Amino acid sequence: MGPMKGGRPIMNTCPESRSRRNAWALALAVMCITGTSLVAAPRARADSSGPVIVSLSLSKYGTVQTIDAGKSAGVRPEVVRLHVGDSVVFVNDDTDHHTATALVGSTSFIDDPRWTDDALHATGAIGSGFWSTGDLAPGQRSAPLVAKKAGTFLYGCFFDYGAGMRGEIVVSP
């Protein structure tokens, strides 16, 4: 037992731990006042904390970007980097319906992907041939799509491919 003062143990706290505790209290107070949270922004790289989140929205991300495969718009991040076994979830942050649908075998964005209505139904896994999130209504999230094979996989929106709604997923072993 430590030293006593007036029948009570003396609290030995170091100034460093008090400063750390005060910093956390201040951060919590600021978050309560401003309404912010500790939730991270969408990631372009998967880690052990869960799937990568990809936002689909032509109204938010209408500016055309150039990536290795060609022109892209309406997708953030435009390029996602995963490892085999990681997953990605697509979120429709727009007011219109969208999909993320594989461009099977393509190394660049093609003029007309010639998708069928199969693109409107959720199916497949990244790297295993055809896959799609299916038709995502505004505010809807896709089921997690797991990366099954290393490689570069291109995708686009069934409804807005012509407007440039396209992205790229790079999967490492």
CYANA upper distance limits for C-alpha pairs under 8 A (distance plus 0.5 A):
  1 MET  CA      9 PRO  CA      8.49
  2 GLY  CA      9 PRO  CA      6.86
  2 GLY  CA     10 ILE  CA      7.61
  3 PRO  CA      9 PRO  CA      6.44
  3 PRO  CA     10 ILE  CA      6.42
  4 MET  CA      8 ARG  CA      5.82
  4 MET  CA      9 PRO  CA      4.91
  4 MET  CA     10 ILE  CA      6.08
  5 LYS  CA      9 PRO  CA      6.68
  5 LYS  CA     10 ILE  CA      6.67
 13 THR  CA     17 SER  CA      7.53
 13 THR  CA     18 ARG  CA      7.64
 14 CYS  CA     18 ARG  CA      7.10
 15 PRO  CA     19 SER  CA      6.62
 16 GLU  CA     20 ARG  CA      6.77
 17 SER  CA     21 ARG  CA      6.60
 18 ARG  CA     22 ASN  CA      6.59
 19 SER  CA     23 ALA  CA      6.59
 20 ARG  CA     24 TRP  CA      6.88
 21 ARG  CA     25 ALA  CA      6.77
 22 ASN  CA     26 LEU  CA      6.58
 23 ALA  CA     27 ALA  CA      6.64
 24 TRP  CA     28 LEU  CA      6.64
 25 ALA  CA     29 ALA  CA      6.66
 26 LEU  CA     30 VAL  CA      6.69
 27 ALA  CA     31 MET  CA      6.69
 28 LEU  CA     32 CYS  CA      6.69
 29 ALA  CA     33 ILE  CA      6.71
 30 VAL  CA     34 THR  CA      6.44
 31 MET  CA     35 GLY  CA      5.90
 31 MET  CA     36 THR  CA      5.40
 31 MET  CA     37 SER  CA      6.64
 32 CYS  CA     36 THR  CA      7.60
 42 PRO  CA     52 VAL  CA      7.40
 42 PRO  CA     53 ILE  CA      5.92
 42 PRO  CA     54 VAL  CA      7.41
 42 PRO  CA     77 PRO  CA      8.41
 43 ARG  CA     52 VAL  CA      6.21
 43 ARG  CA     53 ILE  CA      6.95
 43 ARG  CA     54 VAL  CA      8.48
 43 ARG  CA     77 PRO  CA      8.12
 44 ALA  CA     52 VAL  CA      7.00
 44 ALA  CA     53 ILE  CA      8.30
 44 ALA  CA     77 PRO  CA      6.40
 44 ALA  CA     79 VAL  CA      7.44
 44 ALA  CA     80 VAL  CA      5.37
 44 ALA  CA     81 ARG  CA      6.68
 45 ARG  CA     52 VAL  CA      7.01
 45 ARG  CA     80 VAL  CA      6.66
 45 ARG  CA     81 ARG  CA      5.51
 45 ARG  CA     82 LEU  CA      6.53
 46 ALA  CA     50 GLY  CA      7.57
 46 ALA  CA     51 PRO  CA      6.68
 46 ALA  CA     52 VAL  CA      5.84
 46 ALA  CA     81 ARG  CA      7.40
 46 ALA  CA     82 LEU  CA      6.03
 46 ALA  CA     83 HIS  CA      8.05
 46 ALA  CA     86 ASP  CA      7.06
 46 ALA  CA     87 SER  CA      8.08
 47 ASP  CA     51 PRO  CA      8.16
 47 ASP  CA     86 ASP  CA      8.38
 50 GLY  CA     87 SER  CA      8.12
 51 PRO  CA     86 ASP  CA      7.17
 51 PRO  CA     87 SER  CA      5.33
 51 PRO  CA     88 VAL  CA      5.35
 51 PRO  CA     89 VAL  CA      6.76
 51 PRO  CA    144 PRO  CA      7.61
 52 VAL  CA     80 VAL  CA      8.31
 52 VAL  CA     87 SER  CA      7.00
 52 VAL  CA     88 VAL  CA      5.12
 52 VAL  CA     89 VAL  CA      6.67
 53 ILE  CA     88 VAL  CA      6.41
 53 ILE  CA     89 VAL  CA      5.51
 53 ILE  CA     90 PHE  CA      6.40
 53 ILE  CA     91 VAL  CA      7.50
 54 VAL  CA     75 VAL  CA      7.43
 54 VAL  CA     76 ARG  CA      6.21
 54 VAL  CA     77 PRO  CA      6.63
 54 VAL  CA     88 VAL  CA      7.68
 54 VAL  CA     89 VAL  CA      6.72
 54 VAL  CA     90 PHE  CA      5.27
 54 VAL  CA     91 VAL  CA      6.59
 55 SER  CA     75 VAL  CA      6.25
 55 SER  CA     76 ARG  CA      5.71
 55 SER  CA     77 PRO  CA      7.73
 55 SER  CA     90 PHE  CA      6.48
 55 SER  CA     91 VAL  CA      5.49
 55 SER  CA     92 ASN  CA      6.63
 55 SER  CA     93 ASP  CA      6.60
 56 LEU  CA     74 GLY  CA      6.20
 56 LEU  CA     75 VAL  CA      5.37
 56 LEU  CA     76 ARG  CA      7.29
 56 LEU  CA     90 PHE  CA      7.42
 56 LEU  CA     91 VAL  CA      6.47
 56 LEU  CA     92 ASN  CA      5.37
 56 LEU  CA     93 ASP  CA      6.17
 56 LEU  CA     94 ASP  CA      7.25
 56 LEU  CA     98 HIS  CA      7.67
 57 SER  CA     61 TYR  CA      6.39
 57 SER  CA     62 GLY  CA      8.06
 57 SER  CA     74 GLY  CA      5.28
 57 SER  CA     75 VAL  CA      6.81
 57 SER  CA     92 ASN  CA      6.92
 57 SER  CA     93 ASP  CA      5.78
 57 SER  CA     94 ASP  CA      5.11
 57 SER  CA     95 THR  CA      8.48
 58 LEU  CA     62 GLY  CA      5.15
 58 LEU  CA     73 ALA  CA      7.26
 58 LEU  CA     74 GLY  CA      4.52
 58 LEU  CA     75 VAL  CA      7.96
 58 LEU  CA     94 ASP  CA      7.37
 58 LEU  CA    165 MET  CA      7.77
 59 SER  CA     74 GLY  CA      7.80
 59 SER  CA     94 ASP  CA      6.96
 60 LYS  CA     74 GLY  CA      7.54
 60 LYS  CA     94 ASP  CA      8.05
 61 TYR  CA     73 ALA  CA      6.61
 61 TYR  CA     74 GLY  CA      5.03
 61 TYR  CA     75 VAL  CA      6.99
 61 TYR  CA     76 ARG  CA      7.79
 62 GLY  CA     73 ALA  CA      5.91
 62 GLY  CA     74 GLY  CA      5.76
 63 THR  CA     73 ALA  CA      6.37
 63 THR  CA     74 GLY  CA      8.04
 64 VAL  CA     71 LYS  CA      6.81
 64 VAL  CA     72 SER  CA      6.00
 64 VAL  CA     73 ALA  CA      5.20
 64 VAL  CA     74 GLY  CA      8.49
 64 VAL  CA    164 GLY  CA      7.83
 65 GLN  CA     71 LYS  CA      6.21
 65 GLN  CA     72 SER  CA      5.66
 65 GLN  CA     73 ALA  CA      6.67
 66 THR  CA     70 GLY  CA      6.12
 66 THR  CA     71 LYS  CA      5.10
 66 THR  CA     72 SER  CA      6.58
 67 ILE  CA     71 LYS  CA      6.76
 67 ILE  CA     72 SER  CA      7.42
 67 ILE  CA     78 GLU  CA      8.06
 67 ILE  CA     79 VAL  CA      8.20
 68 ASP  CA    108 SER  CA      8.17
 69 ALA  CA    107 THR  CA      7.01
 69 ALA  CA    108 SER  CA      4.70
 69 ALA  CA    109 PHE  CA      6.24
 69 ALA  CA    154 LEU  CA      8.30
 69 ALA  CA    168 GLU  CA      8.02
 70 GLY  CA    108 SER  CA      6.72
 70 GLY  CA    109 PHE  CA      6.36
 71 LYS  CA    109 PHE  CA      8.20
 71 LYS  CA    164 GLY  CA      6.94
 71 LYS  CA    166 ARG  CA      8.16
 72 SER  CA     78 GLU  CA      7.38
 72 SER  CA    164 GLY  CA      5.65
 72 SER  CA    165 MET  CA      6.34
 72 SER  CA    166 ARG  CA      5.57
 72 SER  CA    167 GLY  CA      6.79
 73 ALA  CA     78 GLU  CA      8.30
 73 ALA  CA    163 ALA  CA      7.99
 73 ALA  CA    164 GLY  CA      5.59
 73 ALA  CA    165 MET  CA      5.34
 73 ALA  CA    166 ARG  CA      6.85
 74 GLY  CA    164 GLY  CA      7.76
 74 GLY  CA    165 MET  CA      5.51
 74 GLY  CA    166 ARG  CA      7.78
 75 VAL  CA    165 MET  CA      6.91
 75 VAL  CA    166 ARG  CA      7.13
 75 VAL  CA    167 GLY  CA      6.95
 77 PRO  CA    167 GLY  CA      8.50
 78 GLU  CA    166 ARG  CA      8.02
 78 GLU  CA    167 GLY  CA      5.45
 78 GLU  CA    168 GLU  CA      6.77
 79 VAL  CA    167 GLY  CA      6.56
 79 VAL  CA    168 GLU  CA      5.28
 79 VAL  CA    169 ILE  CA      6.24
 79 VAL  CA    170 VAL  CA      7.76
 80 VAL  CA    168 GLU  CA      6.83
 80 VAL  CA    169 ILE  CA      5.26
 80 VAL  CA    170 VAL  CA      6.59
 81 ARG  CA    169 ILE  CA      6.48
 81 ARG  CA    170 VAL  CA      5.33
 81 ARG  CA    171 VAL  CA      6.42
 81 ARG  CA    172 SER  CA      8.12
 82 LEU  CA     86 ASP  CA      6.40
 82 LEU  CA     87 SER  CA      7.98
 82 LEU  CA    147 ALA  CA      7.87
 82 LEU  CA    169 ILE  CA      7.83
 82 LEU  CA    170 VAL  CA      6.66
 82 LEU  CA    171 VAL  CA      5.20
 82 LEU  CA    172 SER  CA      6.70
 83 HIS  CA    147 ALA  CA      7.55
 83 HIS  CA    150 ALA  CA      7.82
 83 HIS  CA    171 VAL  CA      5.55
 83 HIS  CA    172 SER  CA      5.08
 83 HIS  CA    173 PRO  CA      6.05
 84 VAL  CA    146 VAL  CA      8.33
 84 VAL  CA    147 ALA  CA      5.60
 84 VAL  CA    148 LYS  CA      6.00
 84 VAL  CA    149 LYS  CA      6.29
 84 VAL  CA    150 ALA  CA      6.65
 84 VAL  CA    171 VAL  CA      6.67
 84 VAL  CA    172 SER  CA      6.69
 84 VAL  CA    173 PRO  CA      5.85
 85 GLY  CA    146 VAL  CA      6.46
 85 GLY  CA    147 ALA  CA      5.82
 85 GLY  CA    148 LYS  CA      6.56
 86 ASP  CA    146 VAL  CA      6.24
 86 ASP  CA    147 ALA  CA      6.18
 87 SER  CA    144 PRO  CA      6.25
 87 SER  CA    145 LEU  CA      5.71
 87 SER  CA    146 VAL  CA      4.68
 87 SER  CA    147 ALA  CA      6.37
 88 VAL  CA    144 PRO  CA      5.95
 88 VAL  CA    145 LEU  CA      5.85
 88 VAL  CA    146 VAL  CA      7.14
 89 VAL  CA    141 ARG  CA      7.24
 89 VAL  CA    142 SER  CA      6.05
 89 VAL  CA    143 ALA  CA      6.75
 89 VAL  CA    144 PRO  CA      5.31
 89 VAL  CA    145 LEU  CA      6.94
 90 PHE  CA    100 ALA  CA      7.88
 90 PHE  CA    133 THR  CA      7.94
 90 PHE  CA    141 ARG  CA      6.23
 90 PHE  CA    142 SER  CA      5.75
 90 PHE  CA    143 ALA  CA      8.40
 90 PHE  CA    144 PRO  CA      8.40
 91 VAL  CA    136 LEU  CA      8.38
 91 VAL  CA    139 GLY  CA      7.30
 91 VAL  CA    140 GLN  CA      6.47
 91 VAL  CA    141 ARG  CA      4.89
 91 VAL  CA    142 SER  CA      6.91
 92 ASN  CA     97 HIS  CA      7.96
 92 ASN  CA     98 HIS  CA      7.16
 92 ASN  CA    136 LEU  CA      6.80
 92 ASN  CA    137 ALA  CA      7.27
 92 ASN  CA    138 PRO  CA      5.88
 92 ASN  CA    139 GLY  CA      5.66
 92 ASN  CA    140 GLN  CA      6.04
 92 ASN  CA    141 ARG  CA      6.88
 93 ASP  CA    138 PRO  CA      6.82
 93 ASP  CA    139 GLY  CA      6.08
 93 ASP  CA    140 GLN  CA      8.44
 94 ASP  CA    138 PRO  CA      6.07
 94 ASP  CA    139 GLY  CA      7.55
 95 THR  CA    138 PRO  CA      5.68
 95 THR  CA    139 GLY  CA      8.45
 96 ASP  CA    137 ALA  CA      7.36
 96 ASP  CA    138 PRO  CA      6.37
 97 HIS  CA    135 ASP  CA      7.02
 97 HIS  CA    136 LEU  CA      6.07
 97 HIS  CA    137 ALA  CA      5.25
 97 HIS  CA    138 PRO  CA      6.44
 97 HIS  CA    159 PHE  CA      7.96
 98 HIS  CA    135 ASP  CA      6.44
 98 HIS  CA    136 LEU  CA      5.83
 98 HIS  CA    137 ALA  CA      7.37
 98 HIS  CA    157 CYS  CA      6.28
 98 HIS  CA    158 PHE  CA      7.38
 98 HIS  CA    159 PHE  CA      6.71
 98 HIS  CA    160 ASP  CA      7.86
 99 THR  CA    119 ALA  CA      8.00
 99 THR  CA    120 LEU  CA      7.70
 99 THR  CA    132 SER  CA      7.41
 99 THR  CA    133 THR  CA      6.21
 99 THR  CA    134 GLY  CA      6.16
 99 THR  CA    135 ASP  CA      5.78
 99 THR  CA    136 LEU  CA      6.38
 99 THR  CA    156 GLY  CA      7.74
 99 THR  CA    157 CYS  CA      5.18
 99 THR  CA    158 PHE  CA      6.28
 99 THR  CA    159 PHE  CA      7.80
100 ALA  CA    132 SER  CA      6.16
100 ALA  CA    133 THR  CA      5.97
100 ALA  CA    134 GLY  CA      7.85
100 ALA  CA    155 TYR  CA      6.41
100 ALA  CA    156 GLY  CA      5.79
100 ALA  CA    157 CYS  CA      5.56
100 ALA  CA    158 PHE  CA      7.80
100 ALA  CA    166 ARG  CA      8.46
101 THR  CA    119 ALA  CA      6.63
101 THR  CA    130 PHE  CA      8.33
101 THR  CA    131 TRP  CA      6.53
101 THR  CA    132 SER  CA      4.73
101 THR  CA    133 THR  CA      7.01
101 THR  CA    134 GLY  CA      8.16
101 THR  CA    155 TYR  CA      5.53
101 THR  CA    156 GLY  CA      5.80
101 THR  CA    157 CYS  CA      6.52
101 THR  CA    158 PHE  CA      7.19
102 ALA  CA    129 GLY  CA      8.40
102 ALA  CA    130 PHE  CA      6.25
102 ALA  CA    131 TRP  CA      5.92
102 ALA  CA    132 SER  CA      6.69
102 ALA  CA    153 PHE  CA      7.69
102 ALA  CA    154 LEU  CA      6.50
102 ALA  CA    155 TYR  CA      4.77
102 ALA  CA    156 GLY  CA      7.18
103 LEU  CA    109 PHE  CA      8.45
103 LEU  CA    113 PRO  CA      7.21
103 LEU  CA    130 PHE  CA      8.11
103 LEU  CA    153 PHE  CA      7.83
103 LEU  CA    154 LEU  CA      5.92
103 LEU  CA    155 TYR  CA      5.61
103 LEU  CA    156 GLY  CA      7.67
104 VAL  CA    129 GLY  CA      6.56
104 VAL  CA    130 PHE  CA      6.48
104 VAL  CA    153 PHE  CA      8.05
104 VAL  CA    154 LEU  CA      8.00
105 GLY  CA    153 PHE  CA      8.37
106 SER  CA    110 ILE  CA      7.94
106 SER  CA    153 PHE  CA      8.14
106 SER  CA    154 LEU  CA      7.26
107 THR  CA    152 THR  CA      8.20
107 THR  CA    153 PHE  CA      8.31
107 THR  CA    154 LEU  CA      7.80
108 SER  CA    154 LEU  CA      7.99
109 PHE  CA    154 LEU  CA      7.90
109 PHE  CA    166 ARG  CA      8.37
111 ASP  CA    162 GLY  CA      8.44
115 TRP  CA    119 ALA  CA      6.94
115 TRP  CA    158 PHE  CA      7.71
117 ASP  CA    121 HIS  CA      8.14
118 ASP  CA    134 GLY  CA      8.50
119 ALA  CA    131 TRP  CA      8.26
119 ALA  CA    132 SER  CA      6.15
119 ALA  CA    133 THR  CA      8.19
119 ALA  CA    134 GLY  CA      6.26
119 ALA  CA    135 ASP  CA      8.09
119 ALA  CA    158 PHE  CA      7.16
120 LEU  CA    132 SER  CA      7.88
120 LEU  CA    133 THR  CA      8.11
120 LEU  CA    134 GLY  CA      4.68
120 LEU  CA    135 ASP  CA      5.21
120 LEU  CA    158 PHE  CA      8.17
121 HIS  CA    132 SER  CA      7.29
121 HIS  CA    133 THR  CA      7.36
121 HIS  CA    134 GLY  CA      4.43
121 HIS  CA    135 ASP  CA      6.87
122 ALA  CA    131 TRP  CA      7.84
122 ALA  CA    132 SER  CA      5.73
122 ALA  CA    133 THR  CA      5.06
122 ALA  CA    134 GLY  CA      4.48
122 ALA  CA    135 ASP  CA      8.02
123 THR  CA    130 PHE  CA      8.30
123 THR  CA    131 TRP  CA      5.75
123 THR  CA    132 SER  CA      5.94
123 THR  CA    133 THR  CA      7.20
123 THR  CA    134 GLY  CA      7.71
124 GLY  CA    128 SER  CA      7.41
124 GLY  CA    129 GLY  CA      7.96
124 GLY  CA    130 PHE  CA      6.74
124 GLY  CA    131 TRP  CA      4.75
124 GLY  CA    132 SER  CA      7.14
124 GLY  CA    145 LEU  CA      8.08
125 ALA  CA    129 GLY  CA      8.12
125 ALA  CA    130 PHE  CA      8.20
125 ALA  CA    131 TRP  CA      6.19
125 ALA  CA    145 LEU  CA      5.93
125 ALA  CA    146 VAL  CA      5.93
125 ALA  CA    147 ALA  CA      6.73
125 ALA  CA    148 LYS  CA      7.02
126 ILE  CA    130 PHE  CA      8.44
126 ILE  CA    131 TRP  CA      6.99
126 ILE  CA    145 LEU  CA      6.93
126 ILE  CA    146 VAL  CA      6.46
126 ILE  CA    147 ALA  CA      5.11
126 ILE  CA    148 LYS  CA      6.38
126 ILE  CA    149 LYS  CA      7.66
126 ILE  CA    153 PHE  CA      7.86
127 GLY  CA    147 ALA  CA      6.69
127 GLY  CA    148 LYS  CA      5.94
127 GLY  CA    149 LYS  CA      5.36
127 GLY  CA    150 ALA  CA      7.58
127 GLY  CA    151 GLY  CA      7.78
127 GLY  CA    153 PHE  CA      7.45
128 SER  CA    148 LYS  CA      6.96
128 SER  CA    149 LYS  CA      7.49
133 THR  CA    142 SER  CA      6.13
133 THR  CA    143 ALA  CA      7.68
133 THR  CA    145 LEU  CA      8.43
134 GLY  CA    142 SER  CA      8.26
136 LEU  CA    140 GLN  CA      6.06
136 LEU  CA    141 ARG  CA      7.40
136 LEU  CA    142 SER  CA      7.50
147 ALA  CA    171 VAL  CA      7.38
149 LYS  CA    171 VAL  CA      7.49
149 LYS  CA    173 PRO  CA      7.97
150 ALA  CA    170 VAL  CA      8.05
150 ALA  CA    171 VAL  CA      5.16
150 ALA  CA    172 SER  CA      5.48
150 ALA  CA    173 PRO  CA      5.89
151 GLY  CA    170 VAL  CA      6.42
151 GLY  CA    171 VAL  CA      5.66
151 GLY  CA    172 SER  CA      7.15
152 THR  CA    168 GLU  CA      7.49
152 THR  CA    169 ILE  CA      6.25
152 THR  CA    170 VAL  CA      4.94
152 THR  CA    171 VAL  CA      6.69
153 PHE  CA    168 GLU  CA      6.31
153 PHE  CA    169 ILE  CA      5.60
153 PHE  CA    170 VAL  CA      6.83
153 PHE  CA    171 VAL  CA      8.43
154 LEU  CA    166 ARG  CA      7.99
154 LEU  CA    167 GLY  CA      6.44
154 LEU  CA    168 GLU  CA      5.06
154 LEU  CA    169 ILE  CA      6.78
155 TYR  CA    166 ARG  CA      6.19
155 TYR  CA    167 GLY  CA      5.99
155 TYR  CA    168 GLU  CA      6.82
156 GLY  CA    160 ASP  CA      8.26
156 GLY  CA    161 TYR  CA      6.08
156 GLY  CA    164 GLY  CA      8.44
156 GLY  CA    165 MET  CA      6.16
156 GLY  CA    166 ARG  CA      4.56
156 GLY  CA    167 GLY  CA      6.73
157 CYS  CA    161 TYR  CA      5.47
157 CYS  CA    165 MET  CA      6.17
157 CYS  CA    166 ARG  CA      6.98
160 ASP  CA    164 GLY  CA      7.25
160 ASP  CA    165 MET  CA      6.15
161 TYR  CA    165 MET  CA      5.50
161 TYR  CA    166 ARG  CA      7.02
